Every structure is written in C-alpha cells, then in structure tokens.
Amino acid sequence: MRGILSNLKQGLLQKLLLLFLVSLLGFFGTAIAGYSPVYAATLEETQLIPPEYKPTPEEKIERAYEYSEATGLMEEAKQARTNSNRNFDPNLKANIKNIDAQAQEGKTSLKDKAKGLLEKIAK
C-alpha cells in the first residue's frame, strides 16, 4: 500500500514540476517576445527635419557616404542619370510612337539580319 501511495505521490510531483517548468518557459517566452523593438519615431525626432526641407544633390551624396562608400557611389551614379530628380510615375503614358518604332524594328531586324548573313555566306 505504501508503495502505491509513494508511486502516486512521485508521479503527481513529476507532473506538477513539468507543468511548472512549461508555464515558466511560456512566461519567459512571452516576456522576451513582448519587448520587440519599436520603429515608430517620437514627436521630437519628427520635428528635427522639417517636411519642406529638400536636400541638395551634394548633401544626398555626403549623407550616402556616411553610410558606406558603396552607398555613396550608388548615389553618385543615381545623380549622374538624366532623370534622377524626377520620380517614376507608373500612371504616365508611354510615347506610342517610340513603342511602335521599336516593335517594327524588332520584327524586321531579325529577318534582315538573316538575309544579310545568307548574302555574305553566298558571296
């Protein structure tokens, strides 16, 4: 009889210990996950740079070089492009004449190239 009671007591203690450890693990897991970084800016940070401030291309390049040399080189290449100050607008319509001309060039150029190669080989 004593053996049965001691086995029950030991089993109950093991189950309680396991339940305690699992709940402790869950508590610490939620505590760690609860303190994730917040990327929202404070009011003071948002007021440091006024919204109407537009940096010059030189300031943009200097700021890029502060991050790394590769970023600075990329910013210089961006500034060197012709339309670097104009943002891409997907709502603008493409020039239909240019598209049609490119399509016509693409259709006939392969045939013309093949004919030219055949003529060169035949000579």
C-alpha positions in Angstrom: 0.0 0.0 0.0 2.8 2.3 0.9 4.5 1.6 -2.5 1.3 2.6 -4.4 1.0 5.8 -2.4 4.6 6.7 -2.9 4.4 6.0 -6.7 1.3 8.2 -6.9 2.9 10.9 -4.9 6.1 10.8 -7.1 4.0 10.8 -10.3 2.0 13.8 -9.1 5.1 15.7 -8.1 6.7 15.0 -11.5 3.6 16.2 -13.3 3.4 19.3 -11.2 7.1 20.0 -11.8 6.7 19.5 -15.5 3.6 21.8 -15.5 5.6 24.5 -13.6 8.5 24.3 -16.0 6.3 24.5 -19.1 4.4 27.5 -17.6 7.7 29.2 -16.7 9.1 28.6 -20.2 5.9 30.1 -21.7 6.1 33.1 -19.4 9.7 33.9 -20.3 8.9 33.3 -24.0 6.1 35.9 -23.9 8.2 38.3 -21.9 11.0 38.2 -24.4 8.7 38.4 -27.4 6.8 41.3 -25.7 9.8 43.5 -25.8 10.3 43.7 -29.6 11.9 46.8 -31.0 9.6 49.7 -31.8 10.4 51.6 -35.0 8.0 54.5 -34.5 9.5 57.9 -34.3 8.9 60.2 -31.4 7.5 63.7 -31.9 10.9 65.2 -31.2 12.5 63.1 -33.9 9.9 64.0 -36.5 10.3 67.7 -35.8 14.1 67.6 -36.3 13.8 67.7 -40.1 11.0 70.0 -41.4 8.8 68.4 -44.1 9.6 71.2 -46.6 13.3 70.5 -46.4 14.7 69.2 -49.7 18.4 68.3 -49.6 20.7 69.2 -52.4 22.3 66.5 -54.5 25.7 67.2 -52.8 24.0 66.7 -49.4 22.5 63.5 -50.5 25.9 62.2 -51.7 27.6 63.2 -48.4 24.8 61.5 -46.4 25.2 58.4 -48.5 29.0 58.3 -48.0 28.3 58.4 -44.2 26.7 55.0 -44.5 29.3 53.4 -46.7 31.5 54.0 -49.7 29.4 51.7 -51.9 26.2 53.6 -50.9 27.9 56.9 -51.8 29.0 55.5 -55.2 25.4 54.4 -55.9 24.1 57.8 -55.0 26.6 59.5 -57.3 25.6 57.2 -60.1 21.9 58.0 -59.4 22.7 61.7 -59.5 24.5 61.3 -62.8 21.5 59.8 -64.5 19.5 62.3 -66.6 16.1 61.9 -64.8 17.5 61.5 -61.3 15.4 64.4 -59.9 12.1 63.1 -61.3 10.5 60.1 -59.6 9.0 57.3 -61.7 5.3 57.7 -62.2 3.6 54.5 -63.4 0.5 56.5 -64.4 2.3 58.3 -67.2 1.5 57.0 -70.6 4.4 55.8 -72.8 5.2 57.5 -76.1 3.3 55.4 -78.5 5.5 56.4 -81.5 8.6 55.1 -79.8 7.0 51.8 -78.8 5.6 51.2 -82.3 9.0 52.1 -83.9 10.8 49.6 -81.5 8.2 46.9 -82.3 8.7 47.4 -86.1 12.5 47.3 -85.6 12.2 44.1 -83.6 10.0 42.4 -86.2 12.0 43.2 -89.3 15.5 43.3 -87.9 15.8 39.5 -87.4 14.7 38.8 -90.9 17.0 41.5 -92.3 19.9 40.1 -90.3 19.3 36.6 -91.5 19.1 37.8 -95.1 22.3 39.7 -94.7 24.1 36.7 -93.3 22.9 34.5 -96.1 24.1 37.0 -98.7 27.5 37.2 -97.0 27.8 33.4 -97.0 26.7 33.1 -100.6 29.4 35.6 -101.8 
